[in-house]
Amino acid sequence: MAVMDEFKEEREALKNGTPRQKLAYFWYYYKWHVIIALVVIIMIISFVKQLTDRKDPSFYAVMLNASLLDQMTSEQPDFVTDFAEKEGIDLNTSDITFDTSIR
């Protein structure tokens, strides 16, 4: 049987098939296309979200051998908010960074 005849038979069977059979056919032949497209869409959404949520740096300080500040959690320490209030920096639009990783 020729290849084109097989394609015609499959198309006819698919036209008369149930939605479940159509979905199974689609998933069998296009599974990797769908997975890759979803991964790319998720990556693009993540990239755009990071661009829109980014804050401009207002202040960046390096603290050498600052062992007390190593225990900082993801929450902002009190001295960051105090410094922002004293200098008049809006923490909603700007970012203050104290780098304590240098020894």
N, C-alpha and C positions, 0 to 999 in steps of 0.2 A: 504494500500500500504506500502511496506517495505521502510525503510529509504534509503537503497542502490538504490532502484528504483527511488526515488525522486532525489538523487544525479545524477544518470545517465540522467534523464530527464533534469535537470538543466544544466548539462554539454553539452548536445546536443543542447539545446536552446542557450547556450552561444557560442558554435562553429558557429552557423548559425546567430548569432546576429550582429547588426551593431556595429561599434566602440564605438558609444555613449552608447549603452546598455552594452557593455563590461566594459567601464569605470564606468558606474553607478553601476554595479555589484561589481567591484573591490573596489570602494569607499565605498559602503555599508558594505562590510565585512572587509575591511582593513583600515578604516578611522583612527582609534586610533593608529594602528601600524605606519602609515605614519606620523601622527602628533608627536608621541613620538620620532620617528627616526629623524625627522627634528629638534626637540628641542635638542636632544642629539648632533646632528651634529653641530648645532649652538653653543652650550656650549663648545664643543671640539675646534672649530675654535677660539672662544673667548679666551679660556685658552691658546692655542698655541700662539695667537697674543700677549697676555699679557706677556708671557715668552720671546718672541723674541724682544719685544719693551722695555723691562725693562732696566734701566740704573743702574750702580753701584753707590752707595752713596759715594761721596767724602768728603762731609762735612755735619754735622748735628749739628745745634745749637738750644738751647732752650732759649727763651727770656721770662723772667717772667714779667707779668703785662705790656706787650707791646701793649698798646691800640692803638697806631698810626698804627701799622702794621695789625690790625684786618680788615682794609678796603682793604686789598690786593685783587686784582682780580686774575683770572686764569693766567693772563700775568705775566711775571717775572718783579719784581721791578728793578729799576736801580741799587740798591746797590748789588743785587745778581750778575748781570753781571759785575759790577765794581770789586767785590770781586773775581770773577772767573778770570778776566783778571789779577788782581794783583797777585794772587796765581798760575796762569798758569794752571787753570783747564779747560778742554775742556767740555763745556756743552752739546755737541752732544753725548758724550759717558758716561758722569758722571752726577750726580745729586747733587745739593746743596739744603738743606732744612733748613729753619728757622721756628721752631715750636713756634707759638705765642698763643697757646690755653691754656697754663697753667696760672692760676691766683693765 
